[in-house]
Amino acid sequence: MALEPQDERVRGELTRLIARLGHAPSLAELAATAGLSPEETEASLQRLHDAHSLLLHPGTTRPWVVHPFALSAGGCWVETPGRGYWANCLYCGFGIVQALACEAVVTVRYGGEGRTAQYRVGPGAGPESDDVFHLSTPVRHWWDNVIAACAGFQPFVSEGEVDAWCARHDLPRGAVLSMPQLWRFAGDWYGGYVREPWKKRTAGQIREVFERNGLTGDFWRVG
């Protein structure tokens, strides 16, 4: 799905407004900020959705997920000095902190279950933790159901806990990252989302990001 320059402008302005407000702006506010009519803005939002550049609520042009931000209660909470934000997984939670270049406490639950995990992070200060991060769904299937894919991206105390969790929930074992590796990956992917003009990456550019972060093999193959 090809995007027009105004679509990328809408995506960038939408991301910045969410960062400032802590929630999605109204259609009128987004349109005014992007310098478009409401009708043009709705058309851009639909094209962005079709291009897997954000997720809209079904049957509407109301934003649901504008990565790294979640606009309904997600499995991750990012508390910054200014406000808090939802994310659908720890990867996106770290992405919010990297995009905002601020200090934050990121709260999730190990494996999405009963134990709470917290990570204190900030500019130049990634998580000091031996925890690991497991991604169950391969890259080429993330947008088959992006909400379900994000729900399968979870932190664990150890790699051994990943195997038990996968067996307990009948989910496939995927890729496992260290917390420093996850932090660097989130920064590489999301670091410019608020400060720079937003551009949709090509398949080649996506592969370059993965390779820079040591993410190789069939799991990371771009479909």
C-alpha positions as semicolon CSV with decimal commas, in nm:
position;residue;x (nm);y (nm);z (nm)
1;M;0,000;0,000;0,000
2;A;0,165;0,324;-0,118
3;L;0,148;0,626;0,112
4;E;0,128;0,987;0,001
5;P;0,345;1,260;0,159
6;Q;0,044;1,395;0,345
7;D;-0,013;1,050;0,500
8;E;0,336;1,050;0,649
9;R;0,273;1,404;0,775
10;V;-0,050;1,291;0,942
11;R;0,129;0,996;1,104
12;G;0,405;1,220;1,239
13;E;0,167;1,485;1,373
14;L;-0,057;1,220;1,526
15;T;0,240;1,067;1,710
16;R;0,350;1,405;1,843
17;L;-0,001;1,494;1,957
18;I;-0,035;1,165;2,145
19;A;0,301;1,229;2,310
20;R;0,181;1,574;2,422
21;L;-0,176;1,484;2,520
22;G;-0,140;1,127;2,645
23;H;-0,434;1,022;2,426
24;A;-0,548;1,048;2,065
25;P;-0,646;1,397;1,945
26;S;-0,984;1,470;1,794
27;L;-1,013;1,447;1,418
28;A;-1,053;1,826;1,399
29;E;-0,737;1,883;1,605
30;L;-0,534;1,640;1,398
31;A;-0,662;1,789;1,073
32;A;-0,577;2,144;1,182
33;T;-0,229;2,041;1,296
34;A;-0,161;1,858;0,969
35;G;-0,303;2,144;0,759
36;L;-0,570;1,924;0,599
37;S;-0,947;1,904;0,591
38;P;-1,117;1,649;0,816
39;E;-1,210;1,447;0,507
40;E;-0,849;1,444;0,382
41;T;-0,729;1,347;0,728
42;E;-0,973;1,056;0,750
43;A;-0,857;0,935;0,409
44;S;-0,495;0,952;0,525
45;L;-0,574;0,760;0,844
46;Q;-0,740;0,487;0,639
47;R;-0,441;0,461;0,405
48;L;-0,206;0,443;0,705
49;H;-0,417;0,163;0,849
50;D;-0,419;-0,025;0,519
51;A;-0,039;0,014;0,499
52;H;0,006;-0,130;0,851
53;S;0,140;0,204;0,975
54;L;-0,116;0,230;1,254
55;L;-0,428;0,047;1,369
56;L;-0,779;0,194;1,363
57;H;-1,079;0,079;1,561
58;P;-1,280;-0,153;1,332
59;G;-1,521;0,031;1,102
60;T;-1,392;0,375;1,203
61;T;-1,102;0,612;1,150
62;R;-1,043;0,643;1,526
63;P;-0,684;0,548;1,616
64;W;-0,646;0,238;1,833
65;V;-0,270;0,175;1,822
66;V;-0,016;0,427;1,695
67;H;0,310;0,250;1,771
68;P;0,475;0,282;2,011
69;F;0,164;0,423;2,180
70;A;-0,147;0,221;2,269
71;L;-0,470;0,421;2,294
72;S;-0,657;0,168;2,505
73;A;-0,532;-0,003;2,817
74;G;-0,234;-0,214;2,715
75;G;-0,015;-0,460;2,900
76;C;0,258;-0,203;2,971
77;W;0,253;0,129;3,158
78;V;0,515;0,399;3,102
79;E;0,535;0,662;3,377
80;T;0,735;0,971;3,280
81;P;0,786;1,294;3,480
82;G;0,517;1,460;3,269
83;R;0,249;1,193;3,223
84;G;0,185;0,825;3,171
85;Y;0,128;0,625;2,854
86;W;-0,002;0,281;2,763
87;A;0,192;0,045;2,540
88;N;0,093;-0,300;2,422
89;C;0,427;-0,459;2,514
90;L;0,761;-0,381;2,675
91;Y;0,926;-0,327;2,336
92;C;0,683;-0,043;2,265
93;G;0,714;0,078;2,625
94;F;1,088;0,115;2,579
95;G;1,011;0,271;2,241
96;I;0,805;0,544;2,407
97;V;1,090;0,627;2,643
98;Q;1,340;0,631;2,357
99;A;1,114;0,850;2,143
100;L;1,057;1,099;2,426
101;A;1,421;1,089;2,546
102;C;1,310;1,109;2,907
103;E;1,343;0,919;3,232
104;A;1,065;0,672;3,304
105;V;0,953;0,373;3,506
106;V;0,812;0,102;3,279
107;T;0,581;-0,149;3,447
108;V;0,472;-0,485;3,302
109;R;0,396;-0,837;3,427
110;Y;0,629;-1,129;3,367
111;G;0,470;-1,337;3,093
112;G;0,155;-1,126;3,131
113;E;0,083;-1,322;3,450
114;G;0,090;-1,235;3,819
115;R;0,439;-1,104;3,896
116;T;0,519;-0,738;3,831
117;A;0,838;-0,625;3,662
118;Q;0,961;-0,265;3,665
119;Y;1,244;-0,110;3,465
120;R;1,390;0,235;3,538
121;V;1,527;0,375;3,215
122;G;1,619;0,705;3,059
123;P;1,841;0,880;2,804
124;G;2,161;0,680;2,779
125;A;2,051;0,458;3,066
126;G;1,896;0,131;2,959
127;P;1,757;-0,135;3,191
128;E;2,000;-0,281;3,443
129;S;1,845;-0,626;3,442
130;D;1,929;-0,985;3,361
131;D;1,569;-1,045;3,251
132;V;1,500;-1,159;2,895
133;F;1,233;-1,067;2,642
134;H;1,054;-1,330;2,435
135;L;0,867;-1,267;2,110
136;S;0,639;-1,554;2,014
137;T;0,515;-1,446;1,668
138;P;0,754;-1,422;1,369
139;V;0,789;-1,081;1,204
140;R;0,608;-1,177;0,884
141;H;0,293;-1,255;1,087
142;W;0,290;-0,955;1,321
143;W;0,024;-0,770;1,123
144;D;-0,198;-1,076;1,077
145;N;-0,326;-0,972;1,421
146;V;-0,098;-0,709;1,567
147;I;-0,278;-0,697;1,903
148;A;-0,234;-1,072;1,953
149;A;0,127;-1,053;1,836
150;C;0,210;-0,779;2,087
151;A;0,041;-0,978;2,363
152;G;0,290;-1,257;2,296
153;F;0,589;-1,026;2,349
154;Q;0,671;-1,069;2,717
155;P;0,955;-1,033;2,970
156;F;1,081;-1,324;3,178
157;V;1,328;-1,365;3,461
158;S;1,518;-1,632;3,266
159;E;1,517;-1,815;2,936
160;G;1,410;-2,130;3,117
161;E;1,085;-1,961;3,215
162;V;1,014;-1,893;2,847
163;D;0,992;-2,265;2,767
164;A;0,757;-2,334;3,058
165;W;0,537;-2,039;2,961
166;C;0,513;-2,151;2,597
167;A;0,414;-2,501;2,707
168;R;0,163;-2,371;2,961
169;H;-0,014;-2,151;2,709
170;D;0,040;-2,365;2,398
171;L;0,229;-2,084;2,224
172;P;0,530;-2,122;1,995
173;R;0,877;-2,038;2,119
174;G;1,017;-1,756;1,910
175;A;1,310;-1,519;1,962
176;V;1,469;-1,425;2,293
177;L;1,648;-1,092;2,349
178;S;1,845;-0,962;2,644
179;M;1,714;-0,642;2,801
180;P;2,007;-0,432;2,672
181;Q;1,947;-0,571;2,323
182;L;1,574;-0,490;2,346
183;W;1,653;-0,139;2,467
184;R;1,889;-0,073;2,174
185;F;1,643;-0,219;1,923
186;A;1,358;-0,003;2,058
187;G;1,577;0,304;2,031
188;D;1,687;0,223;1,679
189;W;1,328;0,169;1,564
190;Y;1,135;0,432;1,762
191;G;1,397;0,686;1,867
192;G;1,309;0,944;1,601
193;Y;0,931;0,900;1,601
194;V;0,860;1,226;1,789
195;R;1,164;1,437;1,703
196;E;1,194;1,367;1,329
197;P;0,957;1,360;1,028
198;W;0,790;1,019;1,016
199;K;0,874;0,799;0,717
200;K;0,751;0,448;0,648
201;R;1,048;0,212;0,620
202;T;1,098;0,000;0,313
203;A;1,151;-0,376;0,348
204;G;1,522;-0,318;0,292
205;Q;1,539;-0,053;0,564
206;I;1,358;-0,285;0,805
207;R;1,612;-0,558;0,738
208;E;1,894;-0,309;0,802
209;V;1,751;-0,222;1,145
210;F;1,720;-0,589;1,232
211;E;2,075;-0,668;1,119
212;R;2,223;-0,372;1,311
213;N;2,068;-0,518;1,624
214;G;2,176;-0,876;1,566
215;L;1,823;-0,989;1,476
216;T;1,879;-1,245;1,204
217;G;1,739;-1,579;1,094
218;D;1,401;-1,698;0,974
219;F;1,210;-1,547;1,269
220;W;1,314;-1,198;1,156
221;R;1,249;-1,253;0,787
222;V;1,038;-0,974;0,639
223;G;0,746;-1,127;0,447
